[in-house]
Amino acid sequence: MLCLLLVYYGFILLKYFSFEIKRVLSGKRPPSGENPKNDPAEKSEYTYEMQSDPIAASVQELLPQIRDRIQVIATGQYDKTERFYLLKDLIAGYSDIKSSAFRIPVQEYIQSECVKQDVARLDMDEVEQLWMS
């Protein structure tokens, strides 16, 4: 019974916390006494090499815009629908990323920035809907 419980909880951890586990194992989590918003390693976490994929240039251009848009959302009085459409309008200009391998990292970035900026976290279905036109 103990083995089954360990397997079950291991699966749950990997399924729902794989992104956080990867960050902890890679050593990119900031020390507990520092503010993660000011950590330069966090800002460069999602940068990609432009030479390997031409879409990567679009991703590098989009990520700071996402961060800035979420900061605007965090400081304003927007309801959930308005927050969704503010992000959707931004994403609409980058349709080339929609069908690329960068889509999932961008979605994870959106979710992590919402957590960092203390904005209501979007679930994966809501982030997925940002790409729909």
N, CA and C atoms as an extended XYZ file, in Angstrom:
399
Properties=species:S:1:pos:R:3:atomname:S:1:resname:S:1:resid:I:1 pbc="F F F"
N         0.836       -1.186        0.000 N   MET     1
C         0.000        0.000        0.000 CA  MET     1
C         0.885        1.255        0.000 C   MET     1
N         1.981        1.231        0.758 N   LEU     2
C         2.897        2.371        0.816 CA  LEU     2
C         3.501        2.662       -0.557 C   LEU     2
N         3.864        1.618       -1.285 N   CYS     3
C         4.430        1.808       -2.629 CA  CYS     3
C         3.413        2.458       -3.562 C   CYS     3
N         2.172        2.029       -3.489 N   LEU     4
C         1.131        2.629       -4.321 CA  LEU     4
C         0.932        4.103       -3.999 C   LEU     4
N         0.970        4.445       -2.712 N   LEU     5
C         0.837        5.848       -2.319 CA  LEU     5
C         1.999        6.679       -2.841 C   LEU     5
N         3.210        6.150       -2.749 N   LEU     6
C         4.387        6.871       -3.239 CA  LEU     6
C         4.309        7.093       -4.750 C   LEU     6
N         3.890        6.072       -5.477 N   VAL     7
C         3.747        6.205       -6.924 CA  VAL     7
C         2.668        7.229       -7.248 C   VAL     7
N         1.538        7.172       -6.554 N   TYR     8
C         0.436        8.103       -6.788 CA  TYR     8
C         0.870        9.549       -6.541 C   TYR     8
N         1.471        9.810       -5.389 N   TYR     9
C         1.879       11.181       -5.072 CA  TYR     9
C         3.031       11.645       -5.960 C   TYR     9
N         3.893       10.733       -6.363 N   GLY    10
C         4.946       11.094       -7.313 CA  GLY    10
C         4.364       11.532       -8.641 C   GLY    10
N         3.348       10.811       -9.099 N   PHE    11
C         2.672       11.180      -10.337 CA  PHE    11
C         2.017       12.551      -10.219 C   PHE    11
N         1.341       12.792       -9.113 N   ILE    12
C         0.678       14.077       -8.888 CA  ILE    12
C         1.704       15.210       -8.892 C   ILE    12
N         2.818       15.007       -8.202 N   LEU    13
C         3.863       16.036       -8.175 CA  LEU    13
C         4.392       16.334       -9.574 C   LEU    13
N         4.656       15.298      -10.341 N   LEU    14
C         5.186       15.504      -11.683 CA  LEU    14
C         4.164       16.142      -12.609 C   LEU    14
N         2.918       15.750      -12.471 N   LYS    15
C         1.879       16.279      -13.360 CA  LYS    15
C         1.591       17.751      -13.103 C   LYS    15
N         1.449       18.129      -11.845 N   TYR    16
C         1.010       19.483      -11.534 CA  TYR    16
C         2.132       20.452      -11.153 C   TYR    16
N         3.291       19.931      -10.806 N   PHE    17
C         4.366       20.815      -10.354 CA  PHE    17
C         5.662       20.601      -11.129 C   PHE    17
N         5.581       20.052      -12.345 N   SER    18
C         6.798       19.769      -13.105 CA  SER    18
C         7.583       21.042      -13.423 C   SER    18
N         6.871       22.133      -13.733 N   PHE    19
C         7.557       23.387      -14.036 CA  PHE    19
C         8.351       23.873      -12.836 C   PHE    19
N         7.741       23.859      -11.657 N   GLU    20
C         8.423       24.310      -10.447 CA  GLU    20
C         9.573       23.375      -10.072 C   GLU    20
N         9.370       22.076      -10.267 N   ILE    21
C        10.431       21.105       -9.947 CA  ILE    21
C        11.634       21.335      -10.850 C   ILE    21
N        11.390       21.593      -12.148 N   LYS    22
C        12.493       21.861      -13.075 CA  LYS    22
C        13.267       23.104      -12.660 C   LYS    22
N        12.542       24.136      -12.228 N   ARG    23
C        13.216       25.367      -11.798 CA  ARG    23
C        14.064       25.123      -10.564 C   ARG    23
N        13.558       24.344       -9.616 N   VAL    24
C        14.317       24.076       -8.393 CA  VAL    24
C        15.550       23.244       -8.717 C   VAL    24
N        15.381       22.213       -9.545 N   LEU    25
C        16.503       21.344       -9.878 CA  LEU    25
C        17.557       22.043      -10.729 C   LEU    25
N        17.144       23.010      -11.528 N   SER    26
C        18.117       23.723      -12.352 CA  SER    26
C        18.858       24.805      -11.567 C   SER    26
N        18.395       25.067      -10.356 N   GLY    27
C        19.069       26.059       -9.520 CA  GLY    27
C        18.690       27.481       -9.831 C   GLY    27
N        17.609       27.708      -10.535 N   LYS    28
C        17.218       29.060      -10.916 CA  LYS    28
C        16.234       29.695       -9.949 C   LYS    28
N        15.893       29.033       -8.900 N   ARG    29
C        15.003       29.622       -7.902 CA  ARG    29
C        15.820       30.595       -7.062 C   ARG    29
N        15.292       31.794       -6.853 N   PRO    30
C        16.032       32.786       -6.073 CA  PRO    30
C        16.117       32.384       -4.610 C   PRO    30
N        17.149       32.852       -3.903 N   PRO    31
C        17.231       32.583       -2.468 CA  PRO    31
C        15.987       33.106       -1.758 C   PRO    31
N        15.638       32.483       -0.652 N   SER    32
C        14.382       32.802        0.013 CA  SER    32
C        14.327       34.229        0.535 C   SER    32
N        15.446       34.868        0.783 N   GLY    33
C        15.441       36.216        1.329 CA  GLY    33
C        15.341       37.313        0.283 C   GLY    33
N        15.466       36.950       -1.005 N   GLU    34
C        15.460       37.968       -2.048 CA  GLU    34
C        14.108       38.034       -2.731 C   GLU    34
N        13.835       39.177       -3.311 N   ASN    35
C        12.611       39.376       -4.060 CA  ASN    35
C        12.808       38.805       -5.460 C   ASN    35
N        12.000       37.823       -5.890 N   PRO    36
C        12.213       37.210       -7.198 CA  PRO    36
C        11.987       38.161       -8.362 C   PRO    36
N        11.292       39.263       -8.157 N   LYS    37
C        11.045       40.201       -9.248 CA  LYS    37
C        12.319       40.932       -9.646 C   LYS    37
N        13.307       41.003       -8.745 N   ASN    38
C        14.540       41.734       -9.024 CA  ASN    38
C        15.700       40.821       -9.383 C   ASN    38
N        15.464       39.534       -9.503 N   ASP    39
C        16.526       38.583       -9.778 CA  ASP    39
C        16.819       38.565      -11.275 C   ASP    39
N        18.035       38.942      -11.702 N   PRO    40
C        18.342       38.978      -13.125 CA  PRO    40
C        18.285       37.605      -13.781 C   PRO    40
N        18.534       36.539      -13.034 N   ALA    41
C        18.453       35.195      -13.612 CA  ALA    41
C        17.024       34.870      -14.020 C   ALA    41
N        16.056       35.371      -13.289 N   GLU    42
C        14.659       35.134      -13.624 CA  GLU    42
C        14.285       35.826      -14.930 C   GLU    42
N        14.814       37.017      -15.168 N   LYS    43
C        14.471       37.754      -16.377 CA  LYS    43
C        15.022       37.075      -17.615 C   LYS    43
N        16.157       36.423      -17.500 N   SER    44
C        16.756       35.778      -18.655 CA  SER    44
C        16.380       34.312      -18.773 C   SER    44
N        15.537       33.824      -17.909 N   GLU    45
C        15.179       32.403      -17.900 CA  GLU    45
C        14.550       31.962      -19.205 C   GLU    45
N        13.744       32.818      -19.819 N   TYR    46
C        13.002       32.425      -21.000 CA  TYR    46
C        13.557       33.023      -22.287 C   TYR    46
N        14.811       33.403      -22.283 N   THR    47
C        15.391       33.912      -23.523 CA  THR    47
C        15.869       32.737      -24.362 C   THR    47
N        15.792       32.878      -25.644 N   TYR    48
C        16.143       31.799      -26.560 CA  TYR    48
C        17.172       32.297      -27.565 C   TYR    48
N        17.886       31.363      -28.131 N   GLU    49
C        18.870       31.692      -29.159 CA  GLU    49
C        18.150       31.967      -30.473 C   GLU    49
N        18.351       33.155      -31.043 N   MET    50
C        17.672       33.511      -32.290 CA  MET    50
C        18.231       32.754      -33.490 C   MET    50
N        19.466       32.321      -33.413 N   GLN    51
C        20.074       31.700      -34.576 CA  GLN    51
C        19.517       30.309      -34.870 C   GLN    51
N        18.950       29.610      -33.890 N   SER    52
C        18.477       28.257      -34.113 CA  SER    52
C        17.088       28.218      -34.744 C   SER    52
N        16.278       29.247      -34.590 N   ASP    53
C        14.916       29.243      -35.111 CA  ASP    53
C        14.484       30.689      -35.358 C   ASP    53
N        14.007       30.996      -36.554 N   PRO    54
C        13.609       32.387      -36.829 CA  PRO    54
C        12.419       32.845      -35.969 C   PRO    54
N        11.596       31.920      -35.510 N   ILE    55
C        10.459       32.285      -34.657 CA  ILE    55
C        10.953       32.725      -33.282 C   ILE    55
N        12.158       32.304      -32.920 N   ALA    56
C        12.713       32.676      -31.613 CA  ALA    56
C        12.848       34.193      -31.478 C   ALA    56
N        13.086       34.877      -32.575 N   ALA    57
C        13.158       36.344      -32.519 CA  ALA    57
C        11.812       36.928      -32.104 C   ALA    57
N        10.743       36.348      -32.618 N   SER    58
C         9.403       36.793      -32.218 CA  SER    58
C         9.160       36.519      -30.748 C   SER    58
N         9.645       35.374      -30.279 N   VAL    59
C         9.469       35.016      -28.864 CA  VAL    59
C        10.230       36.003      -27.994 C   VAL    59
N        11.463       36.315      -28.370 N   GLN    60
C        12.246       37.272      -27.585 CA  GLN    60
C        11.611       38.650      -27.579 C   GLN    60
N        10.937       38.998      -28.616 N   GLU    61
C        10.237       40.274      -28.669 CA  GLU    61
C         8.956       40.242      -27.840 C   GLU    61
N         8.284       39.097      -27.831 N   LEU    62
C         6.993       38.969      -27.152 CA  LEU    62
C         7.120       38.899      -25.632 C   LEU    62
N         8.109       38.183      -25.120 N   LEU    63
C         8.195       37.948      -23.675 CA  LEU    63
C         8.260       39.232      -22.839 C   LEU    63
N         9.093       40.215      -23.192 N   PRO    64
C         9.070       41.460      -22.403 CA  PRO    64
C         7.728       42.191      -22.492 C   PRO    64
N         7.077       42.066      -23.649 N   GLN    65
C         5.770       42.702      -23.797 CA  GLN    65
C         4.731       42.028      -22.901 C   GLN    65
N         4.815       40.709      -22.792 N   ILE    66
C         3.905       39.983      -21.886 CA  ILE    66
C         4.144       40.440      -20.456 C   ILE    66
N         5.419       40.506      -20.059 N   ARG    67
C         5.749       40.928      -18.696 CA  ARG    67
C         5.208       42.334      -18.426 C   ARG    67
N         5.412       43.254      -19.380 N   ASP    68
C         4.933       44.623      -19.204 CA  ASP    68
C         3.409       44.682      -19.155 C   ASP    68
N         2.744       43.904      -20.002 N   ARG    69
C         1.282       43.899      -20.020 CA  ARG    69
C         0.730       43.360      -18.707 C   ARG    69
N         1.360       42.333      -18.165 N   ILE    70
C         0.899       41.773      -16.891 CA  ILE    70
C         1.157       42.762      -15.757 C   ILE    70
N         2.244       43.542      -15.844 N   GLN    71
C         2.472       44.593      -14.849 CA  GLN    71
C         1.378       45.645      -14.901 C   GLN    71
N         0.957       46.009      -16.107 N   VAL    72
C        -0.141       46.967      -16.269 CA  VAL    72
C        -1.423       46.390      -15.667 C   VAL    72
N        -1.674       45.129      -15.950 N   ILE    73
C        -2.866       44.466      -15.410 CA  ILE    73
C        -2.812       44.445      -13.893 C   ILE    73
N        -1.620       44.184      -13.337 N   ALA    74
C        -1.476       44.097      -11.878 CA  ALA    74
C        -1.726       45.439      -11.198 C   ALA    74
N        -1.388       46.523      -11.861 N   THR    75
C        -1.552       47.836      -11.242 CA  THR    75
C        -2.921       48.448      -11.500 C   THR    75
N        -3.653       47.902      -12.464 N   GLY    76
C        -4.970       48.442      -12.808 CA  GLY    76
C        -6.095       47.676      -12.150 C   GLY    76
N        -7.282       48.193      -12.311 N   GLN    77
C        -8.493       47.563      -11.784 CA  GLN    77
C        -9.235       46.892      -12.937 C   GLN    77
N        -8.766       45.727      -13.344 N   TYR    78
C        -9.366       45.014      -14.456 CA  TYR    78
C       -10.060       43.757      -13.949 C   TYR    78
N       -11.229       43.466      -14.516 N   ASP    79
C       -11.867       42.197      -14.153 CA  ASP    79
C       -11.251       41.089      -15.002 C   ASP    79
N       -11.666       39.859      -14.756 N   LYS    80
C       -11.034       38.718      -15.406 CA  LYS    80
C       -11.181       38.779      -16.928 C   LYS    80
N       -12.321       39.199      -17.420 N   THR    81
C       -12.544       39.287      -18.869 CA  THR    81
C       -11.632       40.331      -19.498 C   THR    81
N       -11.491       41.473      -18.855 N   GLU    82
C       -10.614       42.517      -19.383 CA  GLU    82
C        -9.156       42.063      -19.380 C   GLU    82
N        -8.737       41.384      -18.312 N   ARG    83
C        -7.359       40.856      -18.263 CA  ARG    83
C        -7.127       39.888      -19.410 C   ARG    83
N        -8.117       39.014      -19.645 N   PHE    84
C        -7.999       38.020      -20.708 CA  PHE    84
C        -7.829       38.712      -22.062 C   PHE    84
N        -8.653       39.711      -22.358 N   TYR    85
C        -8.590       40.367      -23.662 CA  TYR    85
C        -7.361       41.266      -23.810 C   TYR    85
N        -6.849       41.811      -22.733 N   LEU    86
C        -5.601       42.564      -22.831 CA  LEU    86
C        -4.453       41.652      -23.263 C   LEU    86
N        -4.418       40.446      -22.722 N   LEU    87
C        -3.384       39.488      -23.127 CA  LEU    87
C        -3.666       38.931      -24.518 C   LEU    87
N        -4.920       38.659      -24.812 N   LYS    88
C        -5.290       38.105      -26.128 CA  LYS    88
C        -4.918       39.068      -27.256 C   LYS    88
N        -5.145       40.361      -27.059 N   ASP    89
C        -4.782       41.343      -28.078 CA  ASP    89
C        -3.272       41.351      -28.337 C   ASP    89
N        -2.503       41.189      -27.288 N   LEU    90
C        -1.048       41.139      -27.436 CA  LEU    90
C        -0.625       39.891      -28.200 C   LEU    90
N        -1.168       38.747      -27.819 N   ILE    91
C        -0.809       37.464      -28.432 CA  ILE    91
C        -1.229       37.423      -29.907 C   ILE    91
N        -2.325       38.099      -30.260 N   ALA    92
C        -2.850       38.048      -31.631 CA  ALA    92
C        -1.825       38.521      -32.657 C   ALA    92
N        -0.930       39.379      -32.279 N   GLY    93
C         0.085       39.870      -33.200 CA  GLY    93
C         1.225       38.897      -33.446 C   GLY    93
N         1.215       37.774      -32.769 N   TYR    94
C         2.301       36.792      -32.881 CA  TYR    94
C         1.738       35.426      -33.259 C   TYR    94
N         1.006       35.377      -34.364 N   SER    95
C         0.375       34.120      -34.786 CA  SER    95
C         1.399       33.076      -35.228 C   SER    95
N         2.619       33.508      -35.592 N   ASP    96
C         3.644       32.546      -35.994 CA  ASP    96
C         4.076       31.649      -34.835 C   ASP    96
N         3.936       32.111      -33.621 N   ILE    97
C         4.311       31.311      -32.449 CA  ILE    97
C         3.243       30.257      -32.151 C   ILE    97
N         2.025       30.515      -32.587 N   LYS    98
C         0.883       29.642      -32.275 CA  LYS    98
C         1.145       28.182      -32.636 C   LYS    98
N         1.734       27.932      -33.781 N   SER    99
C         1.953       26.554      -34.220 CA  SER    99
C         3.401       26.097      -34.051 C   SER    99
N         4.172       26.813      -33.269 N   SER   100
C         5.585       26.458      -33.088 CA  SER   100
C         5.807       25.721      -31.768 C   SER   100
N         7.017       25.264      -31.597 N   ALA   101
C         7.404       24.578      -30.356 CA  ALA   101
C         7.528       25.553      -29.192 C   ALA   101
N         7.531       26.845      -29.478 N   PHE   102
C         7.664       27.850      -28.432 CA  PHE   102
C         6.349       28.175      -27.739 C   PHE   102
N         5.273       27.643      -28.235 N   ARG   103
C         3.956       27.966      -27.685 CA  ARG   103
C         3.846       27.575      -26.214 C   ARG   103
N         4.246       26.368      -25.866 N   ILE   104
C         4.145       25.894      -24.476 CA  ILE   104
C         5.024       26.728      -23.544 C   ILE   104
N         6.299       26.998      -23.880 N   PRO   105
C         7.088       27.865      -22.996 CA  PRO   105
C         6.496       29.264      -22.828 C   PRO   105
N         5.898       29.805      -23.883 N   VAL   106
C         5.266       31.120      -23.770 CA  VAL   106
C         4.078       31.041      -22.821 C   VAL   106
N         3.295       29.977      -22.937 N   GLN   107
C         2.149       29.791      -22.040 CA  GLN   107
C         2.610       29.651      -20.588 C   GLN   107
N         3.679       28.905      -20.363 N   GLU   108
C         4.218       28.762      -19.010 CA  GLU   108
C         4.741       30.102      -18.495 C   GLU   108
N         5.332       30.888      -19.396 N   TYR   109
C         5.823       32.208      -19.017 CA  TYR   109
C         4.670       33.111      -18.582 C   TYR   109
N         3.568       33.065      -19.317 N   ILE   110
C         2.395       33.863      -18.961 CA  ILE   110
C         1.916       33.475      -17.567 C   ILE   110
N         1.833       32.175      -17.304 N   GLN   111
C         1.376       31.726      -15.993 CA  GLN   111
C         2.346       32.134      -14.893 C   GLN   111
N         3.639       32.005      -15.146 N   SER   112
C         4.614       32.361      -14.107 CA  SER   112
C         4.628       33.865      -13.845 C   SER   112
N         4.469       34.671      -14.883 N   GLU   113
C         4.420       36.119      -14.686 CA  GLU   113
C         3.173       36.533      -13.911 C   GLU   113
N         2.067       35.856      -14.156 N   CYS   114
C         0.849       36.147      -13.378 CA  CYS   114
C         1.089       35.877      -11.899 C   CYS   114
N         1.807       34.804      -11.599 N   VAL   115
C         2.116       34.483      -10.207 CA  VAL   115
C         3.081       35.517       -9.633 C   VAL   115
N         4.126       35.877      -10.384 N   LYS   116
C         5.111       36.850       -9.903 CA  LYS   116
C         4.486       38.211       -9.648 C   LYS   116
N         3.594       38.629      -10.536 N   GLN   117
C         2.983       39.954      -10.420 CA  GLN   117
C         1.752       39.941       -9.520 C   GLN   117
N         1.461       38.807       -8.934 N   ASP   118
C         0.321       38.649       -8.028 CA  ASP   118
C        -1.001       38.982       -8.726 C   ASP   118
N        -1.116       38.494       -9.951 N   VAL   119
C        -2.342       38.617      -10.733 CA  VAL   119
C        -3.020       37.255      -10.674 C   VAL   119
N        -4.338       37.239      -10.683 N   ALA   120
C        -5.054       35.963      -10.638 CA  ALA   120
C        -4.521       35.047      -11.730 C   ALA   120
N        -4.092       33.877      -11.325 N   ARG   121
C        -3.460       32.947      -12.250 CA  ARG   121
C        -4.468       32.401      -13.251 C   ARG   121
N        -4.071       32.382      -14.510 N   LEU   122
C        -4.886       31.795      -15.555 CA  LEU   122
C        -4.603       30.304      -15.591 C   LEU   122
N        -5.650       29.485      -15.712 N   ASP   123
C        -5.399       28.051      -15.836 CA  ASP   123
C        -4.978       27.749      -17.276 C   ASP   123
N        -4.545       26.527      -17.516 N   MET   124
C        -3.992       26.166      -18.817 CA  MET   124
C        -5.025       26.320      -19.935 C   MET   124
N        -6.297       26.038      -19.662 N   ASP   125
C        -7.338       26.206      -20.687 CA  ASP   125
C        -7.495       27.674      -21.078 C   ASP   125
N        -7.447       28.565      -20.104 N   GLU   126
C        -7.574       29.994      -20.392 CA  GLU   126
C        -6.380       30.499      -21.195 C   GLU   126
N        -5.190       30.041      -20.845 N   VAL   127
C        -3.997       30.447      -21.595 CA  VAL   127
C        -4.058       29.890      -23.005 C   VAL   127
N        -4.563       28.681      -23.133 N   GLU   128
C        -4.718       28.066      -24.461 CA  GLU   128
C        -5.679       28.876      -25.328 C   GLU   128
N        -6.728       29.429      -24.733 N   GLN   129
C        -7.719       30.218      -25.461 CA  GLN   129
C        -7.151       31.548      -25.948 C   GLN   129
N        -6.064       32.003      -25.358 N   LEU   130
C        -5.440       33.248      -25.817 CA  LEU   130
C        -5.009       33.149      -27.277 C   LEU   130
N        -4.680       31.953      -27.728 N   TRP   131
C        -4.192       31.753      -29.086 CA  TRP   131
C        -5.319       31.661      -30.103 C   TRP   131
N        -6.534       31.428      -29.650 N   MET   132
C        -7.665       31.280      -30.580 CA  MET   132
C        -8.040       32.639      -31.152 C   MET   132
N        -8.317       32.676      -32.442 N   SER   133
C        -8.660       33.963      -33.058 CA  SER   133
C       -10.158       34.141      -33.202 C   SER   133
